Amino acid sequence: MELYHVVINIVSLLINVGLVYFAVRLLSVFRGGRMGKPWMYISSGVLALAISSSIFSLYYLLELEVAVTRAVGGLIMMIGGLLILIGMYHEYKSWAKPS
């Protein structure tokens, strides 16, 4: 593996650690209230996306040849994207003017 691939994957892992940290913190901050439900979904989705991105980074860094790793990472990424989409929809509904 080339050096720039290694650097990109290590930086990606560091960013994912930060995303996981703040997603967990946000999950503990938003408990109820008007913004509780949307941010619970969004934070859970970010957490899932960070985990799946870490799986892919480790997959390339460790040069794993396990097909299940890619499938599991893709599934977690899909779930994370769906959770973020649901959260953004709830956020939009709470702020949008009624037609």
C-alpha positions in Angstrom: 0.0 0.0 0.0 1.3 3.4 -0.9 2.2 6.0 1.8 -0.6 8.4 0.9 -3.2 5.6 1.3 -1.9 4.9 4.8 -1.9 8.6 5.7 -5.4 9.1 4.4 -6.7 6.0 6.3 -5.0 7.0 9.6 -6.4 10.6 9.3 -9.8 9.1 8.6 -9.6 6.9 11.7 -8.7 10.0 13.8 -11.6 11.9 12.4 -13.9 9.0 13.1 -12.8 8.9 16.7 -13.8 12.6 17.0 -17.1 11.9 15.3 -17.9 9.0 17.7 -16.9 11.2 20.7 -19.2 14.1 19.8 -22.1 11.8 18.6 -22.0 10.1 22.0 -21.9 13.4 23.8 -24.8 14.7 21.8 -26.8 11.6 22.6 -26.3 12.4 26.3 -27.1 16.1 25.9 -30.4 15.9 23.9 -32.8 14.1 26.1 -36.3 15.2 25.2 -37.5 18.6 24.2 -38.2 19.8 20.7 -34.8 18.9 19.4 -34.4 15.6 21.3 -35.9 13.3 18.7 -34.2 14.7 15.5 -30.8 14.9 17.2 -31.1 11.4 18.6 -31.5 10.1 15.1 -28.8 12.3 13.6 -26.3 11.5 16.4 -27.0 7.7 16.0 -26.6 8.0 12.3 -23.2 9.8 12.6 -22.1 7.2 15.1 -23.0 4.4 12.6 -21.3 6.2 9.7 -18.2 6.7 11.8 -18.1 3.0 12.7 -18.6 1.9 9.2 -16.0 4.3 7.9 -13.6 3.0 10.5 -14.3 -0.6 9.3 -13.4 0.4 5.8 -10.2 2.2 6.9 -9.1 -0.8 8.9 -10.0 -3.1 6.0 -7.6 -1.2 3.8 -4.9 -0.5 6.4 -4.7 -4.2 7.5 -5.2 -5.4 3.9 -8.0 -7.8 4.9 -9.4 -10.1 2.3 -12.7 -10.9 4.1 -15.7 -10.2 1.9 -18.0 -10.1 5.0 -16.1 -7.0 6.3 -17.1 -4.9 3.3 -20.7 -6.2 3.5 -21.0 -5.4 7.2 -19.4 -2.0 6.7 -21.8 -1.2 3.9 -24.8 -2.3 5.9 -23.9 -0.2 8.9 -23.2 2.8 6.5 -26.7 2.3 5.0 -28.3 2.3 8.4 -26.4 5.3 9.5 -27.4 7.3 6.4 -31.1 6.3 6.9 -30.9 7.4 10.6 -29.4 10.8 9.5 -32.1 11.2 6.8 -34.9 10.5 9.4 -33.3 12.9 11.8 -33.0 15.7 9.2 -36.6 15.1 8.2 -37.8 15.5 11.8 -35.6 18.6 12.2 -37.0 20.1 9.0 -40.6 19.4 10.1 -40.0 21.2 13.4 -38.6 24.3 11.8 -40.4 24.6 8.4 -43.3 26.9 8.1 -46.7 25.2 7.6 -47.9 25.6 4.1 
